[in-house]
């Protein structure tokens, strides 16, 4: 039985993940309404789905029950790869300026790019490879 981690919703990681999912869904709607190219629509739809799935994974504490994958590292790679794709595709959407919906979706995609970078940094801070991470000064 899955236990809900209500504290995750109000944590910085939870807020960023939920915001990523919502912004990606709104960008998806912008691209669909403007009848934009399939690459734009598919990218933000996948981003909305992955963000929502990772949000649910941590909300229901399923990462603690499924030990066969190192979930924080998978989440980090998802954020970094999504950021790279979003930067390229959404810059094309803004530069080409097919119509107002495509430009709006591209701008939301660039906001989503920034949120993905923030999410990657937050997740990377939680990753410990050889034990707990310590805040030690760099020498």
C-alpha positions in Angstrom: 0.0 0.0 0.0 1.4 3.4 -1.0 1.8 6.1 1.7 1.3 9.7 0.6 4.1 12.0 1.5 2.1 15.2 2.1 5.3 17.1 2.9 6.7 16.6 -0.6 3.9 18.7 -2.2 5.2 21.8 -0.3 8.9 21.1 -0.6 11.0 22.9 -3.2 11.4 19.8 -5.3 7.6 19.1 -5.1 6.7 22.6 -6.1 9.2 22.6 -9.0 8.0 19.2 -10.3 4.3 20.2 -10.1 5.0 23.6 -11.8 7.0 21.8 -14.5 4.0 19.5 -15.2 1.5 22.4 -15.3 3.6 24.7 -17.5 4.3 21.8 -19.9 0.5 21.1 -20.1 -0.2 24.7 -20.8 2.5 24.8 -23.5 1.0 21.6 -24.9 -2.4 23.3 -25.2 -0.8 26.3 -26.9 0.9 24.1 -29.5 -2.3 22.0 -30.1 -4.5 25.1 -30.5 -2.0 26.7 -32.9 -1.7 23.5 -34.9 2.1 23.6 -34.5 4.5 21.0 -35.8 4.3 17.6 -34.1 7.8 17.9 -32.6 6.7 20.8 -30.4 3.6 19.1 -29.3 5.2 15.8 -28.6 8.1 17.2 -26.6 5.9 19.2 -24.2 3.4 16.3 -23.9 6.2 13.9 -22.9 7.6 16.5 -20.5 4.2 16.9 -18.9 3.8 13.2 -18.6 7.3 12.5 -17.2 7.1 15.4 -14.7 3.7 14.2 -13.5 5.0 10.6 -13.2 8.0 11.6 -11.2 5.8 13.9 -9.0 3.6 10.9 -8.3 6.5 8.6 -7.7 7.9 10.8 -4.9 4.4 11.8 -3.6 3.4 8.1 -3.1 6.9 7.2 -1.9 7.2 4.5 -4.6 10.9 5.3 -5.0 11.4 3.7 -1.5 9.5 0.6 -2.5 11.0 0.0 -6.0 14.7 -0.5 -5.3 15.7 -1.8 -8.7 16.4 1.7 -10.0 18.3 4.6 -8.5 15.4 7.1 -9.0 17.2 10.3 -8.1 19.8 9.7 -10.8 17.1 8.8 -13.3 15.2 12.0 -12.4 18.4 14.0 -12.8 19.1 12.6 -16.3 15.4 13.2 -17.2 15.7 16.9 -16.2 19.0 17.4 -18.0 17.9 15.7 -21.2 14.6 17.5 -21.2 16.3 20.8 -20.7 18.5 20.2 -23.7 15.6 19.2 -26.0 13.4 22.1 -24.7 16.1 24.7 -25.3 16.6 23.6 -29.0 13.0 23.0 -29.9 11.5 26.0 -28.1 14.1 28.3 -29.5 13.0 27.1 -33.0 9.4 27.7 -32.1 10.1 31.3 -31.0 12.5 32.1 -33.9 10.3 30.7 -36.7 7.1 32.5 -35.3 4.6 30.5 -37.3 1.7 32.1 -35.3 1.0 33.5 -31.8 0.2 30.1 -30.3 3.5 28.7 -31.4 5.3 31.7 -30.0 3.4 31.4 -26.7 4.2 27.7 -26.5 7.8 28.4 -27.3 8.1 31.0 -24.5 6.4 28.6 -22.1 8.9 26.0 -23.3 11.8 28.3 -22.5 10.3 28.8 -19.0 10.1 25.0 -18.8 13.8 24.8 -19.7 14.7 27.0 -16.7 12.4 24.9 -14.4 14.2 21.8 -15.7 17.6 23.2 -14.8 16.4 24.2 -11.4 14.9 20.7 -10.9 18.2 19.1 -12.0 20.1 21.2 -9.5 17.7 20.3 -6.6 17.8 16.6 -7.4 21.6 16.6 -7.8 21.9 18.1 -4.3 19.9 15.1 -2.9 22.0 12.4 -4.6 24.6 10.6 -2.5 26.8 8.0 -4.2 28.9 6.8 -1.3 26.9 7.8 1.7 25.3 11.0 2.9 26.3 14.3 1.3 28.0 16.7 3.5 28.2 20.5 3.1 32.0 20.8 3.2 33.8 23.8 1.9 35.8 23.3 -1.4 39.5 23.2 -0.9 
